[in-house]
Amino acid sequence: MMKRILIFCTTLFLTLLSNAQQPNIVFILADDLGYGDLSCYGATDLYTPNIDKLCEKGIKFTRAYANSTVCSPSRAAILTGNYPDMVGVPGVIRDMPDNTWGNLSDEAVFLPKQLKALGYHTALVGKWHLGYESPDLPNDRGFDHFKGYVGDMMDDYYTHKRAGINWMREGSQQINPKGHATDVFTNWAVEYIKMQSKPDKPYFLFLTYNAPHDPVQPPADWLDKVKHREPMASLKRQKLIALIEHLDAGVGKVMEVIEKSGEADNTLIVFTSDNGGALQYGANNGLLKGGKGDLYEGGIRIPCVVRWSGKIKPDTVTQAIMLMDFYPTLVELAGGKYQQKHSSLSIGNLLKGESFNSENREMVFMRREGHRYGGRAYYAISNGEYKLMQNSPFEPYQLIRIIDTSSVEIPVENAIIKKELWKKLMKHIQNSGHMPWM
């Protein structure tokens, strides 16, 4: 009997020790946040002090790329570590049978499921946008806790409805919370962190805001402050500034509760966006060309910051990464082994300030869409310096050279590079053609 007790206690001690060394992970995803719409990324007409603190104390990526230029595919890439069209999500998933362009693969292994196997409690708070019913709801895909919005966009940040339907859920049960969606999600995230902040079990929180996606609807008091401070800005821009600054305040509350939990030094925080800013709603993508919906840099290059106090040193990283790279990275940092045969790469070495070998890597971007695109897909492929792209399925491909880490995209003629990229893109299209998405 004593021997069994000793074995049990030893096993328990080792488990607790292992978990104590695993970081809590808080992954914060904004919706349609432009590359230039944070003050730490060069904005001069808005103030984001809380996200700026993450920048100051963490790693700021200047060439982070979303896997797609719209919501659903980018989210699928983060959660599967794979190209979205390889997991059945080439476009936006909608509750519209005649205008939906994806269906999650049943075989895809989601990030929260991997982390659960490593002892994590997993939660999604906020926007899901990857399916409206089982088996494609968050709890079906590895999240222990889900409290948020199943749908795509809200028609109103206060009623939380889309076409008159309430898509707010706790688990699979419909709920009807009160207040601005950004505040609702922030409060739920704070509640979850307070509940999970205990040393014997790490947690993974995927906090996905709707802001600053349209409708651009900031709280009235936040808009009034911006109108007073930025009287020369257009009303459209003033509203977006206020919505982003309100989002930053929510991030600040999340950071505050992490600090108060006593686990700030053992909590890895990621802040990023699912795609570029929507120009028609006043977004600022810096000097980058294009915006949401485009495969130019403004549609796919995104702000991205990672902070892990005491573990990673503040830095600015100019190497290109993709959102799907966080999947293997987080699995490895949690103590697991990444064994999927996907195109994502662990950026753990980059976070540690070590060399990162991305030679011979090509990054593919795509989107399938209805509306004016007629259900067709359009693509881009980049080796980091050159990008072969079309910006709609009806355009010829053009080769663009990305001169440096800033904004310069120059059309060039180089038959050899164009042929190499074309062959690799065709191989990707051939492989993804085997994946059903309806």
Secondary structure, DSSP 4 states (H G I P E B T S, - for coil): -HHHHHHHHHHHHHHHHHHHTSPEEEEEEESS--TT-SGGGT-SS---HHHHHHHHHSEEEEEEE-SSSSHHHHHHHHHHSS-GGGTT-SB---S-TTS------TT---HHHHHHHTT-EEEEEEE--S-SSTTSSGGGGT-SEEEEE-SS--S-TTT-EETTEE-EEETTEE----S-HHHHHHHHHHHHHHHH--TTS-EEEEEE--TTSSS----HHHHHHHHHH-TTS-HHHHHHHHHHHHHHHHHHHHHHHHHHTT-GGGEEEEEEESS---GGGT---TT-S--TT-SSHHHHEEEEEEE-TTTS--EEE-S-EEGGGHHHHHHHHTT------SS----HHHHTT-----TT--EEEEEEE-GGGTTEEEEEEE-SSEEEE-SSTTSPPEEEEE-SSSS-EEE---HHHHHHHHHHHHHHHHHHTTS---
